[in-house]
Structures are given as C-alpha cells and as structure tokens.
C-alpha cells in the first residue's frame, strides 16, 4: 500500500528578498572597506544578514546581531526592527521556531510604534510561517490573510504573491487543493507579469504546483517537470535550502512511480544540502522520506530511519512530521511478520497518528491511517472495527478528492494556461481555420476541374487573391500584436526608469549622512522632498499623460533635491509661454527628467563655479516645444558624442515619443547638441499638443 510521502513545502523565507552568493561576496567586500559606523554600513549588514538566510543561517545570525548593535547605537528604530526580522528568518532556517517568534514579536512592537505598515505585514507573514511549521494551519492562514490585506492596501504586488503562495501551502496541508492551486496560480501570474518568471520566488510556486500532483498521486511525471524547472532556478541562484527541498520532493514523486532507489539517491543529496545549511527539520524530513522509500525494499530499514526522526519532530513541535512518522511506523509493523506485540505497537502508533492528523487538519493522512487500522483489525479478526475504519477512510477520501474539486482544479489550470497563451491560441485557431478553408477550396477545385476545365484560370486567380488577402491580414495582425507588445514593454520600462535607482540610493545615503551628522533640519527638508517625489511618481505611474503644471512641479522638486545634495551648485529657471494653459495641457509624466538629470551630472557637476539650467515650454502651431538649456561642461570634442544617447532614461524617452507619433500620427522628436559657444548643451523635445478639454 503506497501513501503520499512527506513533502517539503517551498516558501519565500524573507519578504525582503534573496541574495545570491556572488552578491553576498560583493557586499562583504564593500563592508570590509567601509570603516565608518554609519547608515551605509547598516545597509550592508542588512544585506548580509538577509542574504545568508538560505546559504549559511549561522553566519546570517552573526551579521544580524552586528546590524542590531549598530542600529541601536544609531537609534534607528526601523533598522532595529529589520535586524530582528533577519534574526527571526535565520532562526527559522535552523528550525528554532520559538526564538524566531520572539524576534518577530519584538520587531512587530517596534513597527506598530512607528506606524510602519509594510513592516507589520512582513512580520505577520513570518509569524504565520512559525504557526504553519507547528501544524496550526488555520492560525497560519489567519495571519497570512492579515499580512496580505496590508500589502494589498500598499499595492505591494510582489509581496502579495509571496503571501498567496504561503496561504496555498497551508491550504494544501489542509487538503484544500482547489483553493491552494488557485492561490499558486495567482502568485505565479504576478511574478510573470512583473518579469520574474525565472526568479527564486517563481520557482517556489512552480515547486508547489508540482506538489499538488504529488499529493493527488496523478500526473506524477508532470509534477516532476515542475520540480525540475524550479530546481534549475534554485541552482542558478545558489539557493541550497530550496534546492534540497526540491530534490526531496522529486524523490517522493519517483518513489510513487515505484523507483525507490532513485528516490533514496535524491533524498541523500537533499540530506547533504540540509546539513550544509544547518536545517534540523530538513535533515529530519530527508531521513523520514528515505525511510518511506525503503517501504518498497526493506521495512526494517523503514523503522530504523523513522525511529531516528520521531524525537526530532517532538523537539521542534512539528505535528505534521509526527503524523507522517506514526503512519509509516504503523504500516511497517503491519507488513513485517505479525506478532501480538507488533500489532499492539502498530495500533498504538496509528491511533496516535489519527490524533495528530486531526489536530493539524491533515485529512489525507487521517484517511490513510484509517485504512491501515482497517487492515490491522482484519489481521486481528475484528471485522466490526475493520469495517468502521474502512468506511471512515472512504468518507474522508471522498471529501478530499470529490469530483467537484477535481473539476475545479482542471478548470483553474486551463484558465491559467488560456490567459497565459491567449494570443498563441488565437493565432493557432486562425491558422487551423485558414488550413481548413484552403482544404475546402482545394476539394472544390478538384471537382470543378472535372466539370469546368475552362474555369480553372478564374478559380486559381480567386484562390490566389483569397490566400493573398488572408496572408496580408495575418501579417497586419502580427504587426499589430508586435506593436502592442512594444507599447506595453516601453511603458513598463518608462515606469521603472522614472526614478533612477542611483538617484534613490544616493538620496537615502544623503538622508542617512545628514542624520548621522545630527543635521536634522537638512535631513527633514531632504526627506520631505524625497517622499513627495516618490509619492507623486507612484500617483502618476498609471497615467499616460498628466497636466503640465503637475509634471513641472515634480521636476522642480527633483532639481531642488539634487541642488541641495550638490551644495547649491546651480540655479534654474522655468519659462512657460503665455499661450499655454499649464493646468489644461497634458504631457507624458517626467518626459524631461532624464535630460535635466544629464545636465546636472554630466554638465554642471563637472563645471567650475555655479551653473544654470533654463527650461522653456512654448507652443508652435499644434506642437509643444520643450527645451533644456544648461551652461555646463558640454560634450567635449574628443568624447563619444553618442554618450548622451546611451542614457537609459533618454533612450526610453525617445521610444515613448516614437510610440506617441505612431498613435497620434504626429511628428515629435528629440535633438541634443552643443551650444555654439561650447558652453553647455541644448536639448529640444517636440511633442504633439494635447489638452484635457
């Protein structure tokens, strides 16, 4: 009798993200060269404390302690909270749930005191995971849902996906496969939309979809394919913890395919990786699954492995693991030569297994154990109890795998596949129609040849025209689809490039330095401007066009911030034609920002003395002409004159204008040139004039 093996559920351990080994090495190098005890060092410690979570949690704890000590000295409450979260996540990897829960609670109290909603969501997620580890899935789902509600209110889609994956895990353990798969597919869709199809986060979801097939015992080969996709991503990212999880899950699938030796080999690989990262629960689970694989070979080996793991599960209070061990100890004893003692021990194990299965809501295990008890009572010739336990097992199994649930799972899978491949399906359908139509015409042609030979030329011409029209229409549809894809890609890149990552990083460092120097007035002013820019950018992120006055206000805030950071290195003016109604004129958000940024950092910052930027907006017939005129260093003759064009922001701006031209059949353009006197650069941006009313 085969059962579902102990499965490793894949989670995203930290909502702050995973760091790859090469990134960690780079951060450690930066830390070794950074001697000041300031906010920069604090960020480096944070990156290492979170980055080592899956690779070396003991080392991660060391960095988290250093992070906590420095954050306490600098009196930065948000950083203290992050340090506790990092400590908690590293404790979780080492299965120290009580210590993790204690750290999460400390972090949560801090984030409540400073009204940090995002931090509260992260911590609730971590707490939920602790309860999930303990087998309290209903409590875990309750906390996950609170976390999800916070991230939804903040439009934090990636974190929402992480929580949806985790909710699906608890639902899977509760044998609610329908809702589990629904949450997995929602999470996977978010990752794919956001260009994260090959990320570690997406891999966790792929692995969990594979587990659905493992648990159902259907399409196991397809489940292995999902695991292999996940395994490839984990190895690419150096994520040993989840690589071990995936190897163990693949082993379980091979065991269910009656390939126990392959399963044992993979479990041994998983055990080695868990040992490397110091995961006690992972090592115990790998041993348990090895014992389960031996049920096809040697039940004495099964008992040997399971008896080693039971004390570990009791120590870490893992009732789910206890349930699995009790189930398979009972099965092993039933399949060895029957004695009065062995039957008594098996009965004790199985009844205790039903108790823990009910406590955790693990219906599949409860059903399997009831079947084993029915078998046990048959061996004891107690037919009444054997019948009652078998009836209970059948009822539980029916509730788990009802036809309604199976149909829902199929529907959800097909819905996801359709949404993802909608364009391909439509194209394939049109191709089939074209082929069918061609076949019909061909048959008609053959018949016509027999009866109307003289009409062959006319018919051939008609067919040629028909097929030419279909080909032309197909090409037009293809070009339209490619154009729409370009529009979507460019708009997405424009949104991501609106706030230059270097600008954000430098701004945060400037704020931190002001604070460390106790220059609170400058820090408050700078932080206020920075927060305003970020808020306005997010507000405008979904708008194709915004009022000119709103865009110029955002641009002016940006210049004031950069000017403060450069020590009042430049002045600026903004001149607007009297014919232009600022509130009624519409422009693409932050269309001039990349050129102003270039003037500041490639022109004025390299100039001796104070510089000046003049921005002019005027109307020319049906076009809006915008100029950015600086008196900076200009483009030197021996420099690469295409350097400005290589700017990511400027390239995206050109693409945006190309798309505007095509949509509105306009003639907008961008020109960049040195001024005649060689002192500065003049940028001209021409846009079609658009008004709100």
C-alpha positions as CSV (number, residue, x, y, z in Angstrom):
1,X,0.0,0.0,0.0
2,X,1.5,3.3,-1.1
3,X,0.9,6.7,0.5
4,X,1.9,10.3,-0.1
5,X,5.4,10.9,1.2
6,X,6.3,13.8,3.5
7,X,6.5,16.8,1.2
8,X,8.7,19.8,1.5
9,X,6.6,22.9,1.0
10,X,8.5,25.8,-0.6
11,X,8.3,29.2,0.9
12,X,9.9,32.6,0.3
13,X,11.6,32.9,3.7
14,X,12.1,36.6,3.7
15,X,9.9,39.2,2.1
16,X,12.9,41.4,1.8
17,X,14.2,39.0,-0.9
18,X,17.1,36.6,-1.5
19,X,20.7,37.5,-2.2
20,X,22.8,35.4,-4.5
21,X,26.2,34.2,-3.4
22,X,28.0,36.5,-5.8
23,X,26.1,39.4,-4.5
24,X,26.9,38.5,-0.9
25,X,30.6,38.3,-1.8
26,X,30.4,41.8,-3.3
27,X,28.7,43.2,-0.2
28,X,31.2,41.6,2.1
29,X,34.0,43.3,0.1
30,X,32.3,46.6,0.5
31,X,31.8,46.1,4.2
32,X,35.5,45.2,4.7
33,X,36.5,48.5,3.0
34,X,33.9,50.6,4.8
35,X,35.2,51.7,8.3
36,X,32.6,54.3,9.4
37,X,29.8,53.2,11.7
38,X,27.1,54.9,9.6
39,X,23.9,54.2,7.7
40,X,25.8,52.8,4.8
41,X,27.4,50.1,6.9
42,X,24.0,49.4,8.4
43,X,22.6,48.7,4.9
44,X,25.5,46.4,4.1
45,X,24.9,44.4,7.3
46,X,21.2,44.2,6.5
47,X,22.0,42.8,3.0
48,X,24.3,40.1,4.5
49,X,22.0,39.2,7.4
50,X,19.1,38.6,5.0
51,X,21.3,37.2,2.2
52,X,22.8,34.4,4.2
53,X,19.4,33.1,5.4
54,X,19.3,30.3,2.9
55,X,23.0,29.8,2.5
56,X,24.5,29.9,6.0
57,X,22.0,30.9,8.6
58,X,24.6,30.8,11.4
59,X,26.6,33.4,9.6
60,X,23.3,35.3,8.9
61,X,22.6,35.5,12.6
62,X,26.1,36.9,13.3
63,X,25.5,39.7,10.8
64,X,22.0,40.3,12.2
65,X,23.5,40.7,15.7
66,X,26.0,43.2,14.3
67,X,23.2,45.0,12.5
68,X,21.1,45.2,15.7
69,X,24.0,46.6,17.7
70,X,24.8,49.3,15.2
71,X,21.1,50.2,14.7
72,X,20.7,50.5,18.4
73,X,23.8,52.9,18.6
74,X,22.4,55.0,15.8
75,X,18.9,54.9,17.4
76,X,17.2,53.9,14.1
77,X,14.0,52.0,15.1
78,X,13.1,50.8,11.6
79,X,16.6,49.3,11.3
80,X,16.3,47.7,14.7
81,X,13.1,46.1,13.5
82,X,14.8,44.8,10.3
83,X,17.6,43.3,12.4
84,X,15.1,41.4,14.5
85,X,13.3,40.2,11.3
86,X,16.6,39.0,9.9
87,X,17.4,37.2,13.2
88,X,13.9,35.5,13.0
89,X,14.4,34.4,9.4
90,X,17.7,32.8,10.2
91,X,16.3,31.1,13.3
92,X,13.5,29.7,11.1
93,X,16.0,28.2,8.6
94,X,17.6,26.4,11.6
95,X,14.1,25.4,12.8
96,X,14.3,27.4,16.0
97,X,10.7,28.4,15.9
98,X,10.3,29.8,19.4
99,X,13.3,32.1,19.1
100,X,12.0,33.2,15.7
101,X,8.6,34.0,17.1
102,X,10.2,36.0,19.9
103,X,12.2,38.1,17.4
104,X,9.2,38.7,15.2
105,X,7.2,39.9,18.2
106,X,9.9,42.4,19.1
107,X,10.0,43.7,15.6
108,X,6.2,43.9,15.4
109,X,6.0,46.0,18.5
110,X,8.6,48.5,17.1
111,X,6.8,48.8,13.7
112,X,3.4,49.4,15.4
113,X,5.1,52.2,17.5
114,X,6.5,53.9,14.3
115,X,3.4,53.1,12.2
116,X,5.3,51.1,9.6
117,X,2.5,49.2,7.8
118,X,4.8,47.4,5.4
119,X,7.0,46.2,8.3
120,X,3.9,44.9,10.1
121,X,2.9,42.9,7.0
122,X,6.3,41.3,6.8
123,X,6.3,40.3,10.4
124,X,2.8,38.9,10.3
125,X,3.9,36.8,7.4
126,X,6.9,35.5,9.5
127,X,4.6,34.7,12.5
128,X,2.2,32.8,10.2
129,X,5.1,30.7,9.0
130,X,6.0,29.7,12.5
131,X,2.4,28.5,13.2
132,X,2.5,26.7,9.9
133,X,5.7,24.9,11.0
134,X,3.9,23.8,14.1
135,X,0.9,22.4,12.1
136,X,-1.6,25.1,13.2
137,X,-2.7,25.8,9.7
138,X,-5.9,27.7,10.5
139,X,-3.9,30.2,12.7
140,X,-1.3,30.5,9.9
141,X,-3.9,31.3,7.3
142,X,-5.5,33.9,9.6
143,X,-2.1,35.7,10.0
144,X,-1.3,35.3,6.3
145,X,-4.6,36.9,5.3
146,X,-3.9,39.9,7.6
147,X,-0.5,40.3,6.0
148,X,-2.0,40.1,2.5
149,X,-4.6,42.7,3.4
150,X,-1.8,45.1,4.4
151,X,0.2,44.5,1.2
152,X,-2.9,44.9,-0.9
153,X,-3.6,48.3,0.7
154,X,0.0,49.3,-0.2
155,X,-0.2,47.9,-3.8
156,X,2.8,45.7,-2.9
157,X,2.1,43.1,-5.6
158,X,5.3,41.0,-5.2
159,X,4.8,40.6,-1.5
160,X,1.1,39.8,-2.1
161,X,2.3,37.0,-4.4
162,X,4.6,35.7,-1.7
163,X,1.8,35.6,0.8
164,X,-0.6,33.9,-1.7
165,X,2.0,31.2,-2.2
166,X,2.2,30.6,1.6
167,X,-1.6,30.6,2.0
168,X,-1.7,27.9,-0.7
169,X,0.8,25.9,1.3
170,X,-1.4,25.8,4.5
171,X,-4.4,25.0,2.3
172,X,-2.5,22.2,0.7
173,X,-1.7,20.7,4.2
174,X,-5.5,21.0,5.0
175,X,-6.1,19.1,1.7
176,X,-7.9,22.1,0.2
177,X,-6.3,21.5,-3.2
178,X,-8.8,23.7,-5.1
179,X,-8.0,26.9,-3.2
180,X,-4.3,26.0,-2.8
181,X,-3.9,25.8,-6.6
182,X,-5.9,29.0,-7.1
183,X,-3.5,30.9,-4.8
184,X,-0.4,29.3,-6.5
185,X,-1.6,30.4,-10.0
186,X,-2.4,33.9,-8.8
187,X,1.1,34.2,-7.3
188,X,2.7,32.8,-10.5
189,X,0.8,35.2,-12.7
190,X,2.0,38.2,-10.6
191,X,5.6,37.1,-11.0
192,X,5.3,36.6,-14.7
193,X,3.6,39.9,-15.3
194,X,6.5,41.6,-13.4
195,X,9.3,39.9,-15.3
196,X,10.1,37.4,-12.5
197,X,9.3,34.2,-14.4
198,X,12.9,32.9,-13.7
199,X,13.2,34.2,-10.1
200,X,13.5,32.2,-6.9
201,X,10.1,33.4,-5.9
202,X,8.5,32.0,-9.1
203,X,10.5,28.7,-8.5
204,X,8.8,28.3,-5.1
205,X,5.4,28.4,-6.8
206,X,6.4,26.1,-9.6
207,X,7.6,23.6,-7.0
208,X,4.3,23.8,-5.0
209,X,2.3,23.2,-8.2
210,X,4.4,20.1,-8.6
211,X,3.4,19.1,-5.1
212,X,-0.3,19.3,-5.9
213,X,0.3,16.5,-8.4
214,X,2.4,14.6,-5.9
215,X,-0.3,14.7,-3.3
216,X,-3.1,13.8,-5.7
217,X,-1.0,10.9,-7.0
218,X,-1.9,11.9,-10.6
219,X,0.3,13.1,-13.4
220,X,3.4,12.5,-11.4
221,X,5.7,12.9,-14.4
222,X,4.2,16.4,-14.9
223,X,4.8,17.1,-11.3
224,X,8.5,16.2,-11.7
225,X,8.7,18.6,-14.7
226,X,7.5,21.4,-12.4
227,X,10.2,20.4,-9.8
228,X,12.9,20.3,-12.5
229,X,12.0,23.8,-13.6
230,X,12.2,25.0,-10.0
231,X,15.5,23.1,-9.4
232,X,17.2,24.8,-12.3
233,X,16.3,28.2,-11.0
234,X,17.5,27.4,-7.4
235,X,20.8,26.1,-8.7
236,X,21.3,29.2,-10.8
237,X,20.7,31.4,-7.8
238,X,22.7,29.3,-5.4
239,X,19.7,28.7,-3.1
240,X,20.8,25.4,-1.3
241,X,17.9,25.3,1.1
242,X,15.1,25.2,-1.5
243,X,17.3,23.1,-3.8
244,X,17.3,20.5,-1.1
245,X,13.5,20.8,-0.7
246,X,13.0,20.3,-4.4
247,X,15.3,17.3,-4.6
248,X,13.4,15.7,-1.8
249,X,10.0,16.4,-3.5
250,X,11.3,14.9,-6.7
251,X,12.4,11.9,-4.8
252,X,8.9,11.4,-3.4
253,X,7.5,11.5,-6.9
254,X,10.0,8.9,-8.1
255,X,9.0,6.8,-5.0
256,X,5.4,7.0,-6.0
257,X,6.4,6.0,-9.6
258,X,7.9,2.8,-8.0
259,X,11.5,3.8,-8.4
260,X,12.6,3.7,-4.7
261,X,16.4,3.5,-5.4
262,X,16.2,6.8,-7.4
263,X,14.2,8.3,-4.6
264,X,16.7,7.2,-1.9
265,X,19.6,8.6,-4.0
266,X,17.9,12.0,-4.3
267,X,17.0,12.1,-0.6
268,X,20.6,11.5,0.3
269,X,21.6,14.5,-1.9
270,X,18.9,16.6,-0.1
271,X,20.1,15.5,3.3
272,X,23.7,16.6,2.5
273,X,22.4,20.1,1.4
274,X,20.2,20.5,4.5
275,X,23.2,19.5,6.7
276,X,25.3,22.2,5.0
277,X,22.7,25.0,5.7
278,X,22.1,23.6,9.3
279,X,18.4,22.8,8.8
280,X,17.4,20.3,11.5
281,X,13.9,20.0,10.2
282,X,15.2,19.5,6.7
283,X,17.6,16.7,7.7
284,X,14.8,15.0,9.7
285,X,12.4,15.2,6.7
286,X,15.0,13.8,4.4
287,X,15.6,10.9,6.7
288,X,11.8,10.3,7.1
289,X,11.4,10.2,3.3
290,X,14.3,7.8,3.0
291,X,12.5,5.6,5.4
292,X,9.3,5.8,3.4
293,X,11.2,4.9,0.2
294,X,12.5,1.8,1.9
295,X,8.9,0.5,2.4
296,X,9.3,-1.0,-1.1
297,X,12.5,-2.6,-0.2
298,X,13.1,-3.4,3.5
299,X,10.5,-2.5,6.2
300,X,13.2,-3.0,8.9
301,X,15.1,-0.1,7.3
302,X,12.0,2.0,7.3
303,X,11.6,1.5,11.1
304,X,15.3,2.3,11.6
305,X,15.0,5.7,9.8
306,X,11.7,6.7,11.3
307,X,12.7,5.9,14.9
308,X,15.6,8.3,14.5
309,X,13.4,11.2,13.3
310,X,10.4,11.0,15.7
311,X,12.3,12.6,18.7
312,X,13.4,15.5,16.4
313,X,9.8,16.2,15.4
314,X,8.7,16.2,19.0
315,X,11.6,18.5,19.9
316,X,10.6,21.1,17.3
317,X,6.9,20.5,17.9
318,X,6.2,19.5,14.2
319,X,2.9,17.7,14.4
320,X,2.7,17.2,10.7
321,X,6.0,15.4,10.7
322,X,4.9,13.3,13.7
323,X,1.8,12.3,11.9
324,X,3.7,11.0,8.9
325,X,6.2,9.1,11.0
326,X,3.4,7.5,13.1
327,X,1.6,6.5,9.9
328,X,4.6,4.8,8.4
329,X,5.7,3.1,11.6
330,X,2.3,1.5,11.8
331,X,2.4,0.5,8.1
332,X,5.9,-1.0,8.5
333,X,4.9,-3.1,11.5
334,X,1.8,-4.4,9.7
335,X,4.0,-5.6,6.8
336,X,6.5,-7.4,9.0
337,X,5.8,-10.9,10.3
338,X,2.7,-10.5,12.6
339,X,3.1,-10.9,16.3
340,X,0.8,-9.9,19.2
341,X,3.4,-7.3,20.2
342,X,3.9,-5.9,16.7
343,X,0.1,-5.5,16.2
344,X,-0.2,-3.8,19.6
345,X,2.6,-1.3,18.7
346,X,1.2,-0.7,15.3
347,X,-2.3,0.0,16.8
348,X,-0.8,2.5,19.3
349,X,1.2,4.3,16.5
350,X,-1.8,4.5,14.2
351,X,-4.3,5.8,16.8
352,X,-1.8,8.4,17.9
353,X,-1.4,9.3,14.2
354,X,-5.1,9.9,13.8
355,X,-5.0,12.2,16.9
356,X,-2.2,14.4,15.5
357,X,-3.8,14.3,12.0
358,X,-7.0,15.7,13.4
359,X,-5.1,18.4,15.4
360,X,-3.4,19.6,12.2
361,X,-6.4,19.1,9.9
362,X,-4.4,16.7,7.7
363,X,-7.3,14.8,6.1
364,X,-5.2,12.8,3.6
365,X,-3.1,11.3,6.4
366,X,-6.2,10.7,8.5
367,X,-7.8,8.8,5.6
368,X,-4.6,6.7,5.0
369,X,-4.3,5.8,8.7
370,X,-7.9,4.8,8.9
371,X,-7.3,2.4,6.0
372,X,-4.2,1.0,7.9
373,X,-6.3,0.5,11.0
374,X,-8.9,-1.4,9.0
375,X,-6.1,-3.7,7.7
376,X,-4.8,-4.1,11.3
377,X,-8.2,-5.2,12.6
378,X,-8.7,-7.6,9.8
379,X,-5.4,-9.3,10.9
380,X,-7.0,-9.4,14.5
381,X,-10.2,-10.9,13.0
382,X,-12.1,-7.9,14.5
383,X,-14.4,-7.4,11.4
384,X,-16.6,-4.8,13.0
385,X,-13.8,-2.4,13.7
386,X,-12.2,-3.2,10.4
387,X,-15.5,-2.2,8.6
388,X,-15.9,1.0,10.6
389,X,-12.4,2.2,10.0
390,X,-12.6,1.4,6.3
391,X,-15.9,3.3,5.9
392,X,-14.3,6.3,7.7
393,X,-11.3,6.1,5.3
394,X,-13.6,6.1,2.3
395,X,-15.7,9.0,3.5
396,X,-12.5,11.1,4.2
397,X,-11.1,10.2,0.8
398,X,-14.3,11.1,-1.0
399,X,-14.4,14.5,0.7
400,X,-10.8,15.1,-0.3
401,X,-11.0,14.0,-4.0
402,X,-14.6,14.8,-4.8
403,X,-15.4,15.2,-8.4
404,X,-16.2,18.8,-7.8
405,X,-12.7,19.6,-6.5
406,X,-11.1,17.7,-9.4
407,X,-13.2,19.6,-11.9
408,X,-12.3,22.9,-10.2
409,X,-8.6,22.1,-10.4
410,X,-8.8,21.3,-14.0
411,X,-10.8,24.5,-14.7
412,X,-8.2,26.6,-12.9
413,X,-5.3,25.0,-14.7
414,X,-7.0,25.5,-18.1
415,X,-8.0,29.1,-17.2
416,X,-4.4,29.9,-16.3
417,X,-3.0,28.3,-19.5
418,X,-5.5,30.1,-21.6
419,X,-4.8,33.5,-20.1
420,X,-1.1,33.0,-20.5
421,X,-1.2,31.7,-24.0
422,X,-4.3,33.6,-25.3
423,X,-2.5,35.2,-28.2
424,X,-0.9,31.9,-29.3
425,X,-4.2,30.1,-29.1
426,X,-5.9,32.7,-31.2
427,X,-3.2,32.6,-33.8
428,X,-3.2,28.8,-33.9
429,X,-7.0,28.8,-34.3
430,X,-6.8,31.3,-37.2
431,X,-4.1,29.1,-38.8
432,X,-6.3,26.0,-38.5
433,X,-9.2,27.9,-40.0
434,X,-7.1,29.0,-42.9
435,X,-5.9,25.4,-43.5
436,X,-9.4,24.1,-43.3
437,X,-10.6,26.8,-45.7
438,X,-7.8,26.0,-48.0
439,X,-8.7,22.3,-47.9
440,X,-12.3,23.1,-48.8
441,X,-11.2,25.3,-51.7
442,X,-8.8,22.6,-52.8
443,X,-11.6,19.9,-52.9
444,X,-13.9,22.3,-54.7
445,X,-11.1,23.0,-57.2
446,X,-10.7,19.3,-57.9
447,X,-14.4,18.8,-58.6
448,X,-14.5,21.9,-60.7
449,X,-11.6,20.6,-62.8
450,X,-13.7,17.6,-63.9
451,X,-16.7,19.7,-64.9
452,X,-15.5,23.1,-65.8
453,X,-12.0,23.0,-67.1
454,X,-12.3,26.3,-68.7
455,X,-13.0,28.0,-65.3
456,X,-9.6,26.8,-63.9
457,X,-7.8,30.1,-64.6
458,X,-10.6,32.2,-62.9
459,X,-10.8,29.9,-59.9
460,X,-7.0,29.9,-59.5
461,X,-7.0,33.6,-59.6
462,X,-9.7,33.8,-56.9
463,X,-7.8,31.4,-54.7
464,X,-4.6,33.4,-55.1
465,X,-6.5,36.6,-54.2
466,X,-8.1,34.9,-51.3
467,X,-4.9,33.5,-49.9
468,X,-3.1,36.8,-50.5
469,X,-5.7,38.6,-48.5
470,X,-5.5,36.1,-45.7
471,X,-1.7,36.4,-45.6
472,X,-1.9,40.2,-45.7
473,X,-4.5,40.2,-42.8
474,X,-2.4,37.8,-40.8
475,X,0.7,40.0,-41.3
476,X,-1.2,43.0,-40.2
477,X,-2.4,41.2,-37.1
478,X,1.1,40.1,-36.4
479,X,2.5,43.6,-36.8
480,X,-0.3,45.0,-34.6
481,X,0.4,42.4,-31.9
482,X,4.1,43.2,-32.0
483,X,3.4,46.9,-31.8
484,X,1.1,46.5,-28.8
485,X,3.8,44.4,-27.1
486,X,6.3,47.1,-27.8
487,X,4.0,49.7,-26.3
488,X,3.5,47.6,-23.2
489,X,7.2,46.9,-22.8
490,X,8.2,50.6,-23.3
491,X,5.6,51.9,-20.9
492,X,6.8,49.4,-18.3
493,X,10.4,50.4,-18.8
494,X,9.5,54.0,-18.6
495,X,7.7,53.4,-15.3
496,X,10.7,51.6,-13.9
497,X,13.2,54.2,-15.1
498,X,11.2,57.2,-13.8
499,X,13.2,57.1,-10.6
500,X,16.8,56.3,-11.4
501,X,18.0,53.6,-8.9
502,X,21.2,55.5,-8.4
503,X,19.2,58.7,-7.5
504,X,17.2,56.7,-4.9
505,X,20.3,55.1,-3.4
506,X,22.2,58.3,-3.2
507,X,19.2,60.1,-1.8
508,X,18.8,57.6,1.0
509,X,22.6,57.8,1.7
510,X,22.4,61.6,1.9
511,X,19.5,61.4,4.4
512,X,21.4,58.9,6.4
513,X,24.5,61.1,6.4
514,X,22.5,64.2,7.5
515,X,21.0,62.2,10.4
516,X,24.4,60.7,11.4
517,X,25.8,64.3,11.5
518,X,22.8,65.5,13.5
519,X,21.9,67.9,10.8
520,X,18.2,67.3,11.4
521,X,16.9,70.4,9.5
522,X,18.6,69.4,6.3
523,X,17.6,65.8,6.8
524,X,13.9,66.7,7.3
525,X,13.9,69.0,4.3
526,X,15.6,66.5,2.1
527,X,13.4,63.6,3.3
528,X,10.3,65.7,2.8
529,X,11.2,66.4,-0.9
530,X,12.2,62.8,-1.5
531,X,8.9,61.5,0.0
532,X,7.0,64.0,-2.1
533,X,8.7,62.9,-5.3
534,X,8.2,59.2,-4.6
535,X,4.5,59.8,-3.8
536,X,3.9,61.9,-6.9
537,X,5.8,59.3,-9.1
538,X,3.6,56.5,-7.8
539,X,0.4,58.6,-8.2
540,X,1.4,59.3,-11.9
541,X,2.7,55.8,-12.6
542,X,-0.5,54.5,-14.2
543,X,-1.2,57.7,-16.2
544,X,-0.1,58.1,-19.8
545,X,-0.5,61.8,-19.6
546,X,-0.7,64.3,-16.7
547,X,-1.2,68.1,-16.5
548,X,1.9,70.1,-17.4
549,X,1.9,72.0,-14.1
550,X,2.0,68.8,-12.1
551,X,4.9,67.5,-14.2
552,X,6.9,70.7,-13.8
553,X,6.2,70.7,-10.0
554,X,7.7,67.2,-9.8
555,X,10.6,68.3,-12.0
556,X,11.3,71.3,-9.8
557,X,11.2,69.2,-6.6
558,X,13.8,66.9,-8.3
559,X,16.1,69.8,-9.1
560,X,15.8,71.2,-5.6
561,X,16.8,67.9,-4.1
562,X,19.8,67.5,-6.5
563,X,20.9,71.1,-5.8
564,X,20.8,70.5,-2.1
565,X,22.9,67.4,-2.5
566,X,25.4,69.2,-4.6
567,X,25.7,72.2,-2.2
568,X,23.7,74.7,-4.3
569,X,25.9,74.1,-7.3
570,X,23.4,75.5,-9.8
571,X,20.4,77.8,-10.3
572,X,17.4,77.2,-12.6
573,X,14.5,79.0,-14.3
574,X,11.3,77.6,-15.8
575,X,9.7,79.8,-18.5
576,X,6.2,79.0,-19.9
577,X,4.7,80.6,-23.0
578,X,1.6,82.7,-22.1
579,X,-0.4,80.9,-24.7
580,X,0.0,77.7,-22.7
581,X,-2.6,76.7,-20.1
582,X,-0.5,74.7,-17.6
583,X,-3.5,73.0,-16.0
584,X,-5.1,72.1,-19.2
585,X,-2.1,71.0,-21.2
586,X,-1.2,67.3,-21.0
587,X,2.3,65.7,-21.3
588,X,3.7,62.2,-20.6
589,X,4.9,62.0,-17.0
590,X,8.6,63.0,-16.4
591,X,9.4,63.4,-20.1
592,X,12.1,66.0,-19.4
593,X,13.6,64.4,-16.2
594,X,16.3,62.3,-17.9
595,X,17.6,65.4,-19.8
596,X,17.7,67.5,-16.7
597,X,19.5,64.8,-14.8
598,X,22.0,64.6,-17.6
599,X,22.5,68.4,-17.4
600,X,23.2,68.2,-13.7
601,X,25.5,65.2,-13.5
602,X,27.3,65.4,-16.9
603,X,27.4,69.1,-17.4
604,X,27.1,71.3,-14.3
605,X,28.8,68.9,-11.8
606,X,31.9,68.9,-13.9
607,X,31.9,72.7,-14.3
608,X,33.9,75.1,-12.1
609,X,31.7,77.5,-10.3
610,X,27.9,77.8,-10.3
611,X,25.9,76.5,-13.3
612,X,22.4,77.4,-14.6
613,X,19.6,75.4,-16.2
614,X,16.9,77.1,-18.2
615,X,13.7,75.2,-19.1
616,X,11.4,76.7,-21.6
617,X,7.9,75.5,-22.7
618,X,6.3,77.1,-25.7
619,X,3.6,76.4,-28.3
620,X,4.4,76.1,-32.1
621,X,1.2,75.5,-34.1
622,X,0.0,72.1,-33.0
623,X,3.2,71.1,-31.2
624,X,4.7,71.7,-27.8
625,X,8.4,72.6,-27.8
626,X,10.3,72.0,-24.6
627,X,14.0,72.9,-24.2
628,X,16.5,72.2,-21.5
629,X,19.4,74.6,-21.8
630,X,22.4,74.4,-19.5
631,X,25.8,76.2,-19.3
632,X,27.7,73.1,-18.1
633,X,30.8,71.5,-19.5
634,X,29.1,70.4,-22.7
635,X,30.1,67.5,-24.9
636,X,33.8,67.6,-25.4
637,X,35.1,67.1,-29.0
638,X,37.2,64.1,-28.1
639,X,34.4,62.4,-26.2
640,X,32.0,59.8,-27.6
641,X,29.3,62.1,-29.0
642,X,26.7,59.3,-28.6
643,X,27.3,59.1,-24.9
644,X,24.1,61.1,-24.1
645,X,22.1,58.8,-26.4
646,X,23.2,55.8,-24.4
647,X,21.4,57.0,-21.3
648,X,18.7,54.5,-20.4
649,X,16.2,57.2,-19.4
650,X,16.8,59.1,-22.7
651,X,16.5,56.0,-24.8
652,X,13.2,55.2,-23.2
653,X,12.0,58.8,-23.7
654,X,12.8,58.5,-27.5
655,X,10.8,55.3,-27.6
656,X,7.9,56.9,-25.8
657,X,7.9,59.7,-28.3
658,X,8.1,57.2,-31.3
659,X,5.0,55.5,-29.9
660,X,3.2,58.8,-29.4
661,X,4.0,59.7,-33.0
662,X,2.5,56.4,-34.2
663,X,-0.6,56.6,-32.1
664,X,-1.3,60.2,-32.9
665,X,0.3,60.4,-36.3
666,X,2.4,63.3,-35.1
667,X,6.0,64.4,-35.7
668,X,7.5,64.7,-32.3
669,X,11.3,64.3,-31.9
670,X,14.3,64.9,-29.6
671,X,17.5,66.7,-30.6
672,X,20.6,67.1,-28.4
673,X,23.5,69.4,-29.4
674,X,26.4,71.5,-28.0
675,X,25.6,75.2,-27.9
676,X,27.5,77.4,-30.4
677,X,29.8,78.8,-27.8
678,X,30.7,75.4,-26.5
679,X,29.4,76.2,-23.1
680,X,26.7,73.8,-22.3
681,X,24.1,71.6,-24.1
682,X,20.7,72.4,-25.6
683,X,18.1,69.7,-25.7
684,X,14.9,70.2,-27.7
685,X,11.9,67.9,-27.2
686,X,8.9,68.3,-29.5
687,X,5.6,66.8,-28.6
688,X,2.1,66.9,-30.1
689,X,0.0,69.4,-28.2
690,X,-2.7,67.7,-26.1
691,X,-5.3,69.4,-23.9
692,X,-7.6,67.9,-21.2
693,X,-10.6,70.0,-22.5
